Amino acid sequence: MSTENLPDNSQLSVLADEIRHFRKKNHFSLEMLADASGVSRSMISKIERCETIPSTVILSKLAEALGVTFSQLMAPAVEREIVHIPAARQPVLRDDESGFLRRCISPVLPGRGIDWVLNTLPPDAETGNFVAHRRGVEEYIYVLRGRIRVTIGDQHVTLNQGDSLYFQADADHSFLNLGKTQCEYFLVIDTSKVR
């Protein structure tokens, strides 16, 4: 995975700082976070030292174990109620293996439990498996362009352009582009009920 729009690797540094911050806030050692997330201690250590860029699947595991949203790991919290985030400053992660792009478009505001992401999935590519969230976490999807199959636990739902989907995200889930062109979809993760 690589960062875009961030030539100075500042996003990688923010990510490392935020993971360390939330790990310490939860009173987790590296070993405790590794046990809670299923991500190896050495991988977490490398992320915190800015030596590697984690995949979106690894970040989702860490976010879930730390009890935060994906966006909270990508940017330090701000205190304003009006937040303008120019496109050039929106964190964009690319999974080099699949080409999966994840653009965080929601601001990180204390006490809010909404993570709004624009995802772009290349033709025939899949996201990999996202681990189940805590009970009460909900996800909403809207397909801007293309066609995807969403797998939630052992259920499959096919979405076409303009379709939307809601599901309780306390089961493993993944996304597969069924088309021959890239698929773009909005994903909103709502953790407000578990705060």
N, CA and C atoms as an extended XYZ file, in Angstrom:
585
Properties=species:S:1:pos:R:3:atomname:S:1:resname:S:1:resid:I:1 pbc="F F F"
N         0.842       -1.172        0.000 N   MET     1
C         0.000        0.000        0.000 CA  MET     1
C         0.885        1.231        0.000 C   MET     1
N         0.461        2.273       -0.682 N   SER     2
C         1.232        3.508       -0.713 CA  SER     2
C         0.322        4.690       -0.448 C   SER     2
N         0.907        5.776        0.049 N   THR     3
C         0.118        6.978        0.266 CA  THR     3
C         0.202        7.846       -0.965 C   THR     3
N        -0.904        8.573       -1.257 N   GLU     4
C        -0.921        9.508       -2.374 CA  GLU     4
C        -1.137       10.900       -1.811 C   GLU     4
N        -0.795       11.907       -2.605 N   ASN     5
C        -0.978       13.316       -2.237 CA  ASN     5
C        -0.128       13.707       -1.042 C   ASN     5
N         0.842       12.895       -0.667 N   LEU     6
C         1.644       13.170        0.512 CA  LEU     6
C         3.112       12.884        0.213 C   LEU     6
N         3.757       13.710       -0.604 N   PRO     7
C         5.113       13.406       -1.027 CA  PRO     7
C         6.127       13.373        0.101 C   PRO     7
N         5.842       14.027        1.220 N   ASP     8
C         6.812       14.056        2.309 CA  ASP     8
C         6.569       12.956        3.344 C   ASP     8
N         5.691       12.004        3.023 N   ASN     9
C         5.348       10.900        3.923 CA  ASN     9
C         4.777       11.379        5.249 C   ASN     9
N         4.230       12.595        5.273 N   SER    10
C         3.650       13.097        6.517 CA  SER    10
C         2.478       12.240        6.965 C   SER    10
N         1.733       11.656        6.023 N   GLN    11
C         0.596       10.823        6.413 CA  GLN    11
C         1.059        9.576        7.142 C   GLN    11
N         2.151        8.995        6.708 N   LEU    12
C         2.690        7.818        7.381 CA  LEU    12
C         3.087        8.155        8.808 C   LEU    12
N         3.647        9.332        8.999 N   SER    13
C         4.031        9.781       10.334 CA  SER    13
C         2.790       10.011       11.209 C   SER    13
N         1.752       10.625       10.632 N   VAL    14
C         0.496       10.829       11.378 CA  VAL    14
C        -0.090        9.486       11.775 C   VAL    14
N        -0.125        8.544       10.833 N   LEU    15
C        -0.654        7.211       11.112 CA  LEU    15
C         0.108        6.552       12.261 C   LEU    15
N         1.416        6.608       12.203 N   ALA    16
C         2.245        6.020       13.266 CA  ALA    16
C         1.944        6.670       14.612 C   ALA    16
N         1.866        8.002       14.624 N   ASP    17
C         1.593        8.730       15.870 CA  ASP    17
C         0.215        8.384       16.430 C   ASP    17
N        -0.773        8.299       15.545 N   GLU    18
C        -2.145        8.031       16.009 CA  GLU    18
C        -2.295        6.606       16.531 C   GLU    18
N        -1.676        5.642       15.879 N   ILE    19
C        -1.739        4.262       16.391 CA  ILE    19
C        -1.082        4.188       17.755 C   ILE    19
N         0.083        4.809       17.886 N   ARG    20
C         0.780        4.826       19.180 CA  ARG    20
C        -0.080        5.525       20.237 C   ARG    20
N        -0.681        6.679       19.858 N   HIS    21
C        -1.527        7.439       20.783 CA  HIS    21
C        -2.694        6.586       21.292 C   HIS    21
N        -3.424        5.960       20.370 N   PHE    22
C        -4.592        5.169       20.776 CA  PHE    22
C        -4.179        3.895       21.504 C   PHE    22
N        -3.037        3.333       21.160 N   ARG    23
C        -2.553        2.145       21.873 CA  ARG    23
C        -2.269        2.501       23.328 C   ARG    23
N        -1.582        3.626       23.531 N   LYS    24
C        -1.262        4.043       24.898 CA  LYS    24
C        -2.515        4.495       25.662 C   LYS    24
N        -3.427        5.159       24.957 N   LYS    25
C        -4.680        5.587       25.584 CA  LYS    25
C        -5.469        4.381       26.099 C   LYS    25
N        -5.384        3.259       25.369 N   ASN    26
C        -6.059        2.025       25.776 CA  ASN    26
C        -5.213        1.182       26.733 C   ASN    26
N        -4.040        1.708       27.106 N   HIS    27
C        -3.113        1.009       28.005 CA  HIS    27
C        -2.711       -0.348       27.438 C   HIS    27
N        -2.482       -0.392       26.115 N   PHE    28
C        -2.061       -1.608       25.438 CA  PHE    28
C        -0.553       -1.582       25.228 C   PHE    28
N         0.096       -2.681       25.545 N   SER    29
C         1.476       -2.864       25.099 CA  SER    29
C         1.406       -3.326       23.644 C   SER    29
N         2.537       -3.408       22.980 N   LEU    30
C         2.538       -3.933       21.613 CA  LEU    30
C         1.969       -5.349       21.577 C   LEU    30
N         2.338       -6.158       22.568 N   GLU    31
C         1.850       -7.534       22.624 CA  GLU    31
C         0.338       -7.578       22.811 C   GLU    31
N        -0.186       -6.711       23.678 N   MET    32
C        -1.632       -6.694       23.933 CA  MET    32
C        -2.401       -6.290       22.674 C   MET    32
N        -1.890       -5.286       21.942 N   LEU    33
C        -2.555       -4.876       20.709 CA  LEU    33
C        -2.455       -5.983       19.660 C   LEU    33
N        -1.323       -6.657       19.610 N   ALA    34
C        -1.164       -7.768       18.671 CA  ALA    34
C        -2.193       -8.861       18.964 C   ALA    34
N        -2.356       -9.201       20.244 N   ASP    35
C        -3.335      -10.221       20.627 CA  ASP    35
C        -4.760       -9.789       20.298 C   ASP    35
N        -5.084       -8.516       20.572 N   ALA    36
C        -6.446       -8.016       20.356 CA  ALA    36
C        -6.787       -7.871       18.876 C   ALA    36
N        -5.779       -7.588       18.041 N   SER    37
C        -6.045       -7.291       16.633 CA  SER    37
C        -5.755       -8.451       15.683 C   SER    37
N        -4.891       -9.368       16.106 N   GLY    38
C        -4.465      -10.418       15.187 CA  GLY    38
C        -3.361       -9.956       14.246 C   GLY    38
N        -2.827       -8.751       14.484 N   VAL    39
C        -1.706       -8.222       13.694 CA  VAL    39
C        -0.440       -8.477       14.508 C   VAL    39
N         0.603       -8.951       13.868 N   SER    40
C         1.810       -9.316       14.610 CA  SER    40
C         2.424       -8.112       15.321 C   SER    40
N         3.091       -8.400       16.425 N   ARG    41
C         3.771       -7.363       17.194 CA  ARG    41
C         4.802       -6.654       16.328 C   ARG    41
N         5.547       -7.436       15.525 N   SER    42
C         6.586       -6.832       14.692 CA  SER    42
C         5.982       -5.894       13.643 C   SER    42
N         4.819       -6.245       13.079 N   MET    43
C         4.170       -5.372       12.094 CA  MET    43
C         3.724       -4.075       12.766 C   MET    43
N         3.126       -4.164       13.952 N   ILE    44
C         2.689       -2.962       14.667 CA  ILE    44
C         3.892       -2.076       14.976 C   ILE    44
N         4.979       -2.682       15.415 N   SER    45
C         6.191       -1.934       15.726 CA  SER    45
C         6.725       -1.229       14.479 C   SER    45
N         6.731       -1.917       13.341 N   LYS    46
C         7.202       -1.310       12.090 CA  LYS    46
C         6.305       -0.143       11.675 C   LYS    46
N         4.993       -0.290       11.866 N   ILE    47
C         4.066        0.790       11.523 CA  ILE    47
C         4.341        2.002       12.407 C   ILE    47
N         4.514        1.774       13.703 N   GLU    48
C         4.763        2.875       14.630 CA  GLU    48
C         6.112        3.545       14.385 C   GLU    48
N         7.055        2.840       13.776 N   ARG    49
C         8.369        3.423       13.463 CA  ARG    49
C         8.426        3.955       12.029 C   ARG    49
N         7.280        3.973       11.329 N   CYS    50
C         7.196        4.460        9.941 CA  CYS    50
C         8.072        3.650        8.999 C   CYS    50
N         8.216        2.361        9.268 N   GLU    51
C         9.054        1.512        8.423 CA  GLU    51
C         8.251        0.733        7.393 C   GLU    51
N         6.911        0.735        7.527 N   THR    52
C         6.071        0.029        6.572 CA  THR    52
C         4.723        0.728        6.469 C   THR    52
N         4.082        0.544        5.335 N   ILE    53
C         2.747        1.102        5.121 CA  ILE    53
C         1.773       -0.070        5.169 C   ILE    53
N         0.877       -0.101        6.147 N   PRO    54
C        -0.012       -1.250        6.305 CA  PRO    54
C        -1.118       -1.280        5.249 C   PRO    54
N        -1.617       -2.475        4.974 N   SER    55
C        -2.756       -2.622        4.073 CA  SER    55
C        -4.015       -2.117        4.780 C   SER    55
N        -5.062       -1.902        4.005 N   THR    56
C        -6.330       -1.465        4.607 CA  THR    56
C        -6.893       -2.540        5.529 C   THR    56
N        -6.650       -3.804        5.227 N   VAL    57
C        -7.134       -4.887        6.091 CA  VAL    57
C        -6.440       -4.820        7.449 C   VAL    57
N        -5.126       -4.607        7.445 N   ILE    58
C        -4.396       -4.494        8.716 CA  ILE    58
C        -4.873       -3.273        9.496 C   ILE    58
N        -5.063       -2.147        8.801 N   LEU    59
C        -5.557       -0.951        9.488 CA  LEU    59
C        -6.937       -1.174       10.077 C   LEU    59
N        -7.798       -1.900        9.366 N   SER    60
C        -9.139       -2.158        9.909 CA  SER    60
C        -9.058       -3.016       11.165 C   SER    60
N        -8.149       -3.981       11.190 N   LYS    61
C        -7.968       -4.817       12.386 CA  LYS    61
C        -7.475       -3.973       13.562 C   LYS    61
N        -6.512       -3.082       13.302 N   LEU    62
C        -5.983       -2.229       14.369 CA  LEU    62
C        -7.048       -1.259       14.863 C   LEU    62
N        -7.784       -0.647       13.939 N   ALA    63
C        -8.840        0.299       14.328 CA  ALA    63
C        -9.878       -0.395       15.204 C   ALA    63
N       -10.291       -1.582       14.802 N   GLU    64
C       -11.292       -2.324       15.569 CA  GLU    64
C       -10.773       -2.654       16.969 C   GLU    64
N        -9.545       -3.140       17.058 N   ALA    65
C        -8.965       -3.493       18.351 CA  ALA    65
C        -8.811       -2.265       19.256 C   ALA    65
N        -8.529       -1.100       18.645 N   LEU    66
C        -8.342        0.132       19.416 CA  LEU    66
C        -9.659        0.857       19.693 C   LEU    66
N       -10.744        0.411       19.054 N   GLY    67
C       -12.047        1.026       19.291 CA  GLY    67
C       -12.194        2.387       18.643 C   GLY    67
N       -11.551        2.567       17.473 N   VAL    68
C       -11.614        3.849       16.753 CA  VAL    68
C       -11.994        3.583       15.302 C   VAL    68
N       -12.273        4.658       14.563 N   THR    69
C       -12.574        4.519       13.148 CA  THR    69
C       -11.285        4.546       12.341 C   THR    69
N       -11.400        4.095       11.110 N   PHE    70
C       -10.270        4.125       10.176 CA  PHE    70
C        -9.742        5.552       10.037 C   PHE    70
N       -10.656        6.519        9.874 N   SER    71
C       -10.240        7.921        9.700 CA  SER    71
C        -9.517        8.460       10.920 C   SER    71
N        -9.893        8.010       12.112 N   GLN    72
C        -9.212        8.490       13.314 CA  GLN    72
C        -7.749        8.063       13.327 C   GLN    72
N        -7.433        6.954       12.680 N   LEU    73
C        -6.037        6.541       12.598 CA  LEU    73
C        -5.273        7.333       11.542 C   LEU    73
N        -6.003        7.952       10.615 N   MET    74
C        -5.370        8.621        9.492 CA  MET    74
C        -5.095       10.105        9.725 C   MET    74
N        -5.704       10.697       10.734 N   ALA    75
C        -5.512       12.137       10.939 CA  ALA    75
C        -5.749       12.475       12.407 C   ALA    75
N        -4.964       13.400       12.947 N   PRO    76
C        -5.202       13.813       14.332 CA  PRO    76
C        -6.538       14.550       14.439 C   PRO    76
N        -7.181       14.436       15.579 N   ALA    77
C        -8.476       15.079       15.795 CA  ALA    77
C        -8.362       16.594       15.759 C   ALA    77
N        -9.414       17.235       15.288 N   VAL    78
C        -9.491       18.692       15.284 CA  VAL    78
C       -10.685       19.099       16.136 C   VAL    78
N       -10.690       20.309       16.623 N   GLU    79
C       -11.737       20.763       17.546 CA  GLU    79
C       -12.812       21.609       16.880 C   GLU    79
N       -12.668       21.999       15.617 N   ARG    80
C       -13.623       22.876       14.957 CA  ARG    80
C       -14.877       22.143       14.533 C   ARG    80
N       -15.985       22.882       14.442 N   GLU    81
C       -17.227       22.314       13.936 CA  GLU    81
C       -17.340       22.459       12.427 C   GLU    81
N       -16.611       23.395       11.838 N   ILE    82
C       -16.598       23.564       10.389 CA  ILE    82
C       -15.201       23.195        9.921 C   ILE    82
N       -15.122       22.161        9.124 N   VAL    83
C       -13.815       21.675        8.702 CA  VAL    83
C       -13.815       21.516        7.185 C   VAL    83
N       -12.953       22.259        6.523 N   HIS    84
C       -12.774       22.140        5.073 CA  HIS    84
C       -11.518       21.324        4.838 C   HIS    84
N       -11.668       20.240        4.094 N   ILE    85
C       -10.513       19.395        3.807 CA  ILE    85
C       -10.311       19.379        2.295 C   ILE    85
N        -9.374       20.176        1.789 N   PRO    86
C        -9.123       20.166        0.339 CA  PRO    86
C        -8.751       18.760       -0.137 C   PRO    86
N        -9.085       18.465       -1.373 N   ALA    87
C        -8.812       17.137       -1.931 CA  ALA    87
C        -7.356       16.734       -1.756 C   ALA    87
N        -6.457       17.680       -1.911 N   ALA    88
C        -5.028       17.381       -1.802 CA  ALA    88
C        -4.613       16.988       -0.389 C   ALA    88
N        -5.444       17.290        0.624 N   ARG    89
C        -5.107       16.962        2.010 CA  ARG    89
C        -5.899       15.772        2.544 C   ARG    89
N        -6.767       15.197        1.716 N   GLN    90
C        -7.518       14.015        2.146 CA  GLN    90
C        -6.604       12.803        2.052 C   GLN    90
N        -6.448       12.071        3.141 N   PRO    91
C        -5.579       10.891        3.091 CA  PRO    91
C        -6.097        9.874        2.073 C   PRO    91
N        -5.217        9.427        1.190 N   VAL    92
C        -5.559        8.416        0.195 CA  VAL    92
C        -4.547        7.286        0.323 C   VAL    92
N        -5.053        6.095        0.547 N   LEU    93
C        -4.182        4.927        0.644 CA  LEU    93
C        -4.432        4.023       -0.547 C   LEU    93
N        -3.358        3.476       -1.090 N   ARG    94
C        -3.473        2.539       -2.211 CA  ARG    94
C        -2.837        1.227       -1.785 C   ARG    94
N        -3.602        0.153       -1.949 N   ASP    95
C        -3.076       -1.184       -1.715 CA  ASP    95
C        -2.360       -1.595       -2.998 C   ASP    95
N        -1.038       -1.662       -2.971 N   ASP    96
C        -0.261       -1.935       -4.180 CA  ASP    96
C        -0.613       -3.278       -4.806 C   ASP    96
N        -0.948       -4.260       -3.990 N   GLU    97
C        -1.249       -5.596       -4.515 CA  GLU    97
C        -2.541       -5.619       -5.327 C   GLU    97
N        -3.611       -4.991       -4.809 N   SER    98
C        -4.912       -5.043       -5.492 CA  SER    98
C        -5.228       -3.773       -6.273 C   SER    98
N        -4.563       -2.656       -5.948 N   GLY    99
C        -4.892       -1.375       -6.557 CA  GLY    99
C        -6.058       -0.684       -5.872 C   GLY    99
N        -6.556       -1.259       -4.787 N   PHE   100
C        -7.685       -0.716       -4.032 CA  PHE   100
C        -7.295        0.636       -3.441 C   PHE   100
N        -8.104        1.674       -3.728 N   LEU   101
C        -7.876        3.017       -3.190 CA  LEU   101
C        -8.898        3.327       -2.121 C   LEU   101
N        -8.456        3.959       -1.065 N   ARG   102
C        -9.344        4.341        0.030 CA  ARG   102
C        -9.060        5.801        0.357 C   ARG   102
N       -10.028        6.684        0.078 N   ARG   103
C        -9.884        8.122        0.331 CA  ARG   103
C       -10.744        8.479        1.547 C   ARG   103
N       -10.128        8.943        2.609 N   CYS   104
C       -10.853        9.357        3.813 CA  CYS   104
C       -11.368       10.774        3.591 C   CYS   104
N       -12.683       10.938        3.559 N   ILE   105
C       -13.244       12.259        3.281 CA  ILE   105
C       -13.959       12.854        4.478 C   ILE   105
N       -14.071       12.100        5.562 N   SER   106
C       -14.695       12.668        6.752 CA  SER   106
C       -13.628       13.271        7.655 C   SER   106
N       -13.949       14.401        8.283 N   PRO   107
C       -13.004       14.957        9.261 CA  PRO   107
C       -13.013       14.107       10.516 C   PRO   107
N       -11.950       14.199       11.267 N   VAL   108
C       -11.878       13.488       12.544 CA  VAL   108
C       -12.251       14.478       13.629 C   VAL   108
N       -13.442       14.301       14.183 N   LEU   109
C       -13.937       15.198       15.221 CA  LEU   109
C       -14.185       14.404       16.493 C   LEU   109
N       -13.730       14.913       17.635 N   PRO   110
C       -13.922       14.197       18.896 CA  PRO   110
C       -15.399       13.934       19.159 C   PRO   110
N       -15.700       12.723       19.640 N   GLY   111
C       -17.063       12.390       20.019 CA  GLY   111
C       -17.964       12.006       18.861 C   GLY   111
N       -17.454       12.016       17.640 N   ARG   112
C       -18.254       11.626       16.483 CA  ARG   112
C       -17.877       10.216       16.087 C   ARG   112
N       -18.830        9.472       15.611 N   GLY   113
C       -18.558        8.085       15.254 CA  GLY   113
C       -18.816        7.769       13.805 C   GLY   113
N       -18.565        8.723       12.918 N   ILE   114
C       -18.811        8.516       11.494 CA  ILE   114
C       -17.483        8.521       10.738 C   ILE   114
N       -17.290        7.507        9.933 N   ASP   115
C       -16.118        7.397        9.070 CA  ASP   115
C       -16.650        7.311        7.650 C   ASP   115
N       -16.393        8.340        6.827 N   TRP   116
C       -16.921        8.419        5.465 CA  TRP   116
C       -15.750        8.277        4.512 C   TRP   116
N       -15.819        7.273        3.631 N   VAL   117
C       -14.694        6.928        2.776 CA  VAL   117
C       -15.180        6.743        1.337 C   VAL   117
N       -14.401        7.249        0.380 N   LEU   118
C       -14.646        6.973       -1.031 CA  LEU   118
C       -13.665        5.887       -1.444 C   LEU   118
N       -14.193        4.739       -1.866 N   ASN   119
C       -13.358        3.610       -2.262 CA  ASN   119
C       -13.377        3.446       -3.776 C   ASN   119
N       -12.233        3.118       -4.340 N   THR   120
C       -12.123        2.822       -5.766 CA  THR   120
C       -11.456        1.457       -5.891 C   THR   120
N       -12.158        0.547       -6.551 N   LEU   121
C       -11.679       -0.825       -6.686 CA  LEU   121
C       -11.476       -1.128       -8.170 C   LEU   121
N       -10.245       -1.495       -8.573 N   PRO   122
C        -9.971       -1.787       -9.983 CA  PRO   122
C       -10.796       -2.980      -10.493 C   PRO   122
N       -10.864       -3.165      -11.816 N   PRO   123
C       -11.605       -4.292      -12.381 CA  PRO   123
C       -11.134       -5.626      -11.810 C   PRO   123
N       -12.088       -6.474      -11.469 N   ASP   124
C       -11.830       -7.836      -10.972 CA  ASP   124
C       -11.023       -7.877       -9.675 C   ASP   124
N       -10.844       -6.748       -9.008 N   ALA   125
C       -10.051       -6.718       -7.771 CA  ALA   125
C       -10.972       -6.876       -6.559 C   ALA   125
N       -10.369       -7.311       -5.461 N   GLU   126
C       -11.122       -7.409       -4.215 CA  GLU   126
C       -10.348       -6.737       -3.091 C   GLU   126
N       -11.085       -6.356       -2.050 N   THR   127
C       -10.481       -5.607       -0.957 CA  THR   127
C        -9.707       -6.485        0.005 C   THR   127
N       -10.015       -7.744        0.057 N   GLY   128
C        -9.535       -8.586        1.130 CA  GLY   128
C       -10.558       -8.547        2.244 C   GLY   128
N       -10.379       -9.367        3.241 N   ASN   129
C       -11.369       -9.513        4.306 CA  ASN   129
C       -11.189       -8.458        5.390 C   ASN   129
N       -12.267       -7.737        5.693 N   PHE   130
C       -12.274       -6.808        6.816 CA  PHE   130
C       -12.864       -7.538        8.015 C   PHE   130
N       -12.202       -7.460        9.156 N   VAL   131
C       -12.663       -8.173       10.339 CA  VAL   131
C       -13.963       -7.579       10.852 C   VAL   131
N       -14.719       -8.411       11.543 N   ALA   132
C       -15.984       -7.971       12.131 CA  ALA   132
C       -15.736       -6.833       13.104 C   ALA   132
N       -16.621       -5.838       13.064 N   HIS   133
C       -16.581       -4.748       14.028 CA  HIS   133
C       -17.300       -5.174       15.303 C   HIS   133
N       -17.232       -4.324       16.305 N   ARG   134
C       -17.988       -4.570       17.529 CA  ARG   134
C       -19.478       -4.511       17.239 C   ARG   134
N       -20.285       -5.194       18.048 N   ARG   135
C       -21.744       -5.151       17.898 CA  ARG   135
C       -22.199       -3.701       18.022 C   ARG   135
N       -23.074       -3.277       17.117 N   GLY   136
C       -23.571       -1.910       17.116 CA  GLY   136
C       -22.972       -1.053       16.005 C   GLY   136
N       -21.872       -1.510       15.399 N   VAL   137
C       -21.275       -0.771       14.287 CA  VAL   137
C       -22.084       -1.078       13.023 C   VAL   137
N       -22.436       -0.020       12.288 N   GLU   138
C       -23.233       -0.161       11.074 CA  GLU   138
C       -22.467        0.404        9.888 C   GLU   138
N       -22.672       -0.185        8.717 N   GLU   139
C       -22.043        0.319        7.498 CA  GLU   139
C       -23.102        0.586        6.444 C   GLU   139
N       -22.864        1.646        5.680 N   TYR   140
C       -23.746        2.044        4.587 CA  TYR   140
C       -22.890        2.155        3.333 C   TYR   140
N       -23.410        1.662        2.214 N   ILE   141
C       -22.686        1.705        0.948 CA  ILE   141
C       -23.583        2.321       -0.110 C   ILE   141
N       -22.978        3.147       -0.967 N   TYR   142
C       -23.669        3.677       -2.147 CA  TYR   142
C       -22.711        3.552       -3.322 C   TYR   142
N       -23.148        2.872       -4.386 N   VAL   143
C       -22.291        2.655       -5.551 CA  VAL   143
C       -22.443        3.822       -6.521 C   VAL   143
N       -21.369        4.567       -6.695 N   LEU   144
C       -21.353        5.691       -7.634 CA  LEU   144
C       -21.233        5.203       -9.070 C   LEU   144
N       -20.388        4.188       -9.269 N   ARG   145
C       -20.108        3.702      -10.610 CA  ARG   145
C       -19.615        2.276      -10.515 C   ARG   145
N       -20.102        1.417      -11.401 N   GLY   146
C       -19.633        0.041      -11.453 CA  GLY   146
C       -20.573       -0.936      -10.780 C   GLY   146
N       -20.013       -2.100      -10.449 N   ARG   147
C       -20.794       -3.210       -9.895 CA  ARG   147
C       -19.902       -3.980       -8.929 C   ARG   147
N       -20.377       -4.195       -7.707 N   ILE   148
C       -19.587       -4.937       -6.714 CA  ILE   148
C       -20.420       -6.016       -6.040 C   ILE   148
N       -19.697       -7.014       -5.553 N   ARG   149
C       -20.323       -8.030       -4.696 CA  ARG   149
C       -19.814       -7.783       -3.283 C   ARG   149
N       -20.739       -7.647       -2.366 N   VAL   150
C       -20.416       -7.468       -0.958 CA  VAL   150
C       -20.669       -8.801       -0.262 C   VAL   150
N       -19.667       -9.291        0.443 N   THR   151
C       -19.821      -10.518        1.215 CA  THR   151
C       -19.826      -10.144        2.685 C   THR   151
N       -20.896      -10.530        3.380 N   ILE   152
C       -21.043      -10.253        4.810 CA  ILE   152
C       -21.265      -11.605        5.476 C   ILE   152
N       -20.245      -12.060        6.206 N   GLY   153
C       -20.329      -13.415        6.751 CA  GLY   153
C       -20.404      -14.396        5.599 C   GLY   153
N       -21.493      -15.187        5.544 N   ASP   154
C       -21.653      -16.133        4.431 CA  ASP   154
C       -22.714      -15.679        3.431 C   ASP   154
N       -23.129      -14.411        3.505 N   GLN   155
C       -24.126      -13.867        2.579 CA  GLN   155
C       -23.449      -12.986        1.533 C   GLN   155
N       -23.996      -12.998        0.310 N   HIS   156
C       -23.472      -12.198       -0.795 CA  HIS   156
C       -24.579      -11.301       -1.328 C   HIS   156
N       -24.242      -10.039       -1.584 N   VAL   157
C       -25.182       -9.088       -2.172 CA  VAL   157
C       -24.467       -8.407       -3.334 C   VAL   157
N       -25.121       -8.375       -4.516 N   THR   158
C       -24.557       -7.697       -5.672 CA  THR   158
C       -25.195       -6.318       -5.785 C   THR   158
N       -24.349       -5.299       -5.907 N   LEU   159
C       -24.805       -3.918       -6.026 CA  LEU   159
C       -24.378       -3.350       -7.362 C   LEU   159
N       -25.306       -2.678       -8.043 N   ASN   160
C       -25.036       -1.991       -9.301 CA  ASN   160
C       -24.994       -0.495       -9.054 C   ASN   160
N       -24.578        0.250      -10.062 N   GLN   161
C       -24.531        1.706       -9.964 CA  GLN   161
C       -25.860        2.249       -9.450 C   GLN   161
N       -25.789        3.108       -8.431 N   GLY   162
C       -26.984        3.712       -7.847 CA  GLY   162
C       -27.588        2.916       -6.707 C   GLY   162
N       -27.171        1.670       -6.522 N   ASP   163
C       -27.696        0.846       -5.426 CA  ASP   163
C       -27.058        1.257       -4.106 C   ASP   163
N       -27.786        1.012       -3.036 N   SER   164
C       -27.247        1.260       -1.702 CA  SER   164
C       -27.471        0.024       -0.841 C   SER   164
N       -26.737       -0.044        0.241 N   LEU   165
C       -26.804       -1.193        1.132 CA  LEU   165
C       -26.522       -0.731        2.549 C   LEU   165
N       -27.237       -1.296        3.485 N   TYR   166
C       -26.986       -1.090        4.909 CA  TYR   166
C       -26.754       -2.471        5.509 C   TYR   166
N       -25.799       -2.582        6.434 N   PHE   167
C       -25.664       -3.838        7.172 CA  PHE   167
C       -25.011       -3.607        8.522 C   PHE   167
N       -25.335       -4.502        9.451 N   GLN   168
C       -24.676       -4.500       10.748 CA  GLN   168
C       -23.329       -5.181       10.534 C   GLN   168
N       -22.273       -4.484       10.884 N   ALA   169
C       -20.926       -4.903       10.483 CA  ALA   169
C       -20.215       -5.751       11.532 C   ALA   169
N       -20.983       -6.505       12.305 N   ASP   170
C       -20.363       -7.365       13.317 CA  ASP   170
C       -20.088       -8.767       12.765 C   ASP   170
N       -19.857       -8.836       11.450 N   ALA   171
C       -19.417      -10.060       10.777 CA  ALA   171
C       -18.296       -9.659        9.822 C   ALA   171
N       -17.396      -10.598        9.530 N   ASP   172
C       -16.353      -10.324        8.538 CA  ASP   172
C       -17.021       -9.909        7.234 C   ASP   172
N       -16.382       -9.025        6.472 N   HIS   173
C       -16.967       -8.569        5.222 CA  HIS   173
C       -15.873       -8.204        4.221 C   HIS   173
N       -16.233       -8.284        2.930 N   SER   174
C       -15.281       -7.982        1.860 CA  SER   174
C       -16.038       -7.489        0.639 C   SER   174
N       -15.292       -6.915       -0.305 N   PHE   175
C       -15.871       -6.319       -1.505 CA  PHE   175
C       -15.097       -6.806       -2.727 C   PHE   175
N       -15.826       -7.159       -3.797 N   LEU   176
C       -15.228       -7.639       -5.034 CA  LEU   176
C       -15.842       -6.878       -6.197 C   LEU   176
N       -14.995       -6.286       -7.043 N   ASN   177
C       -15.466       -5.603       -8.247 CA  ASN   177
C       -15.820       -6.672       -9.279 C   ASN   177
N       -17.079       -6.725       -9.692 N   LEU   178
C       -17.535       -7.714      -10.666 CA  LEU   178
C       -17.410       -7.233      -12.104 C   LEU   178
N       -17.053       -5.969      -12.290 N   GLY   179
C       -17.025       -5.391      -13.628 CA  GLY   179
C       -15.658       -5.358      -14.268 C   GLY   179
N       -15.653       -4.903      -15.511 N   LYS   180
C       -14.406       -4.769      -16.282 CA  LYS   180
C       -13.879       -3.331      -16.244 C   LYS   180
N       -14.553       -2.458      -15.484 N   THR   181
C       -14.087       -1.094      -15.263 CA  THR   181
C       -14.003       -0.881      -13.761 C   THR   181
N       -13.328        0.190      -13.333 N   GLN   182
C       -13.187        0.416      -11.899 CA  GLN   182
C       -14.552        0.708      -11.269 C   GLN   182
N       -14.681        0.350      -10.025 N   CYS   183
C       -15.912        0.582       -9.270 CA  CYS   183
C       -15.610        1.616       -8.197 C   CYS   183
N       -16.470        2.629       -8.083 N   GLU   184
C       -16.340        3.635       -7.031 CA  GLU   184
C       -17.571        3.554       -6.147 C   GLU   184
N       -17.345        3.534       -4.850 N   TYR   185
C       -18.475        3.486       -3.922 CA  TYR   185
C       -18.127        4.231       -2.638 C   TYR   185
N       -19.166        4.874       -2.092 N   PHE   186
C       -19.032        5.505       -0.793 CA  PHE   186
C       -19.290        4.455        0.274 C   PHE   186
N       -18.522        4.519        1.331 N   LEU   187
C       -18.708        3.658        2.481 CA  LEU   187
C       -18.764        4.551        3.715 C   LEU   187
N       -19.830        4.407        4.486 N   VAL   188
C       -19.947        5.133        5.751 CA  VAL   188
C       -19.980        4.095        6.861 C   VAL   188
N       -19.062        4.241        7.809 N   ILE   189
C       -19.023        3.357        8.976 CA  ILE   189
C       -19.493        4.194       10.163 C   ILE   189
N       -20.569        3.746       10.798 N   ASP   190
C       -21.169        4.480       11.914 CA  ASP   190
C       -20.921        3.708       13.208 C   ASP   190
N       -20.075        4.284       14.054 N   THR   191
C       -19.760        3.650       15.350 CA  THR   191
C       -20.417        4.423       16.497 C   THR   191
N       -21.305        5.359       16.189 N   SER   192
C       -21.872        6.241       17.225 CA  SER   192
C       -22.653        5.469       18.278 C   SER   192
N       -23.221        4.322       17.951 N   LYS   193
C       -24.022        3.556       18.920 CA  LYS   193
C       -23.175        2.801       19.920 C   LYS   193
N       -21.882        2.664       19.639 N   VAL   194
C       -21.019        1.910       20.557 CA  VAL   194
C       -20.099        2.815       21.354 C   VAL   194
N       -20.299        4.098       21.290 N   ARG   195
C       -19.463        5.046       22.038 CA  ARG   195
C       -19.938        5.160       23.464 C   ARG   195
